[in-house]
Amino acid sequence: MTTLMIEPAAGRFGDYGGRFVPESLVPACGELAAAFRDAWADPGFRAELDELLAVYAGRPTPLTPARNLSAELGIELLLKREDLAHTGSHKINNVLGQGLLARRMGKRRLIAETGAGSHGVATATAAALLGLEATVYMGERDMERQRLNVLRMTTLGAEVVPVTTGSRTLKDATNEAMRAWVADVDGAHFLLGSVGGPHPYPWMVRELQRVIGEEARRQAPYVPDVVVACVGGGSNAAGTFAGFADTGARLVGVEAAGGAALTDGAPGVVHGARSMVLQDAEGQVAEAQSIAAGLDYPGVGPEHAHLAATGRAEYHTVKDDEVVAAVRRLARAEGLICALESAHAVAWVLREAGTPLLPAGTRVLLTLSGRGDKDMATLGDVA
Ligand SMILES: *Cc1c(COP(=O)(O)O)cnc(C)c1O
């Protein structure tokens, strides 16, 4: 699948992607694309990033056979352990790459949006490490839901700006972060947390997350039949898929039933890219609804819209109650408490094992995108 291998021309993935931004951001997006193209081709930059990923972020993360659950389900399940990466999820891969790039571009400040707070914490972490300032936009409602992550960010020295508009969640925080970038486009780098947004973000973030899939490919004793990951904006899935795009493995993304842009959405433009978007009857961006704050987003990265349209990847949904049950079952079977986001992928495997979607004996590789510490209060509220 060449679309997963190279920079897409003009940032287009088939009918999706592109750059739909205010005129004031067009030069900045162009400069960013040129800077990343240059850095990504520079062995010095790659070596610096690889070193940070190894000695700072804890890569390579292990590939763990889920032996007990495999026996219970009658399949072979391998877990790619992004929960063991520094700050507790795959988000660190992206922020270290973009942080190094921002420094290389002479920026002094990182601006980020965050939902659950994981991307905000990762951005604050990269800023501290690399000697940059960080301003993180977070919906007021998410700040209440994820108090601990707010404290982590401020402890790391970041400024957290509450967003009080709209649904006071990730969609609105992203709008505010983009506005803040317009206001300080020379001094700041907008560090987008997933594979959405205008070109070059969908391409750049997928390249920075590709390490997940490439490591897993090397670590797995075989090419799996099915590769599965949860999809919010789609970065851990895109990075995972990138390692298996040229194999015969089925690529499966799992969305929250209440935020299923690929299943329930329609083509539209959100946050600078044409993709699949949840919309109301008037075509306005609709609210997403998920127990996992990190999946509570009405859009999805444009490459996933393209992979769905071409049939190279398939996308399914799971409901909140299945997700909660999946966290508990994985915890009890394997001693792993995963994030509610990651549990979407687990829930789909639990539901489909033994059905025609995952017949007995299927070899499944699943990316466990993060750890569940941040979700204990949420889980505690669910009977
Ligand atoms: C942010 C996050 C997600 C969702 O983001 P993607 O871009 O879809 O990967 C999934 N899992 C965890 C643990 C997260 O922190």
The ligand as an SDF file (V2000), in Angstrom:
LIG
                    3D

 15 15  0  0  0  0  0  0  0  0999 V2000
   -4.7900    9.4820   22.7550 C   0  0  0  0  0  0  0  0  0  0  0  0
   -4.9750    8.0600   22.9370 C   0  0  0  0  0  0  0  0  0  0  0  0
   -5.6570    7.2790   21.9860 C   0  0  0  0  0  0  0  0  0  0  0  0
   -6.3460    7.8470   20.7890 C   0  0  0  0  0  0  0  0  0  0  0  0
   -5.5100    8.4710   19.8600 O   0  0  0  0  0  0  0  0  0  0  0  0
   -5.1100    7.8290   18.4770 P   0  0  0  0  0  0  0  0  0  0  0  0
   -4.5590    8.9800   17.7270 O   0  0  0  0  0  0  0  0  0  0  0  0
   -6.3560    7.2690   17.8620 O   0  0  0  0  0  0  0  0  0  0  0  0
   -4.0960    6.7840   18.7350 O   0  0  0  0  0  0  0  0  0  0  0  0
   -5.7150    5.9060   22.1740 C   0  0  0  0  0  0  0  0  0  0  0  0
   -5.1760    5.3370   23.2680 N   0  0  0  0  0  0  0  0  0  0  0  0
   -4.5320    6.0500   24.2060 C   0  0  0  0  0  0  0  0  0  0  0  0
   -3.9600    5.3310   25.3890 C   0  0  0  0  0  0  0  0  0  0  0  0
   -4.4150    7.4290   24.0830 C   0  0  0  0  0  0  0  0  0  0  0  0
   -3.7740    8.1190   25.0160 O   0  0  0  0  0  0  0  0  0  0  0  0
  1  2  1  0
  2  3  1  0
  2 14  2  0
  3  4  1  0
  3 10  2  0
  4  5  1  0
  5  6  1  0
  6  7  2  0
  6  8  1  0
  6  9  1  0
 10 11  1  0
 11 12  2  0
 12 13  1  0
 12 14  1  0
 14 15  1  0
M  END
$$$$
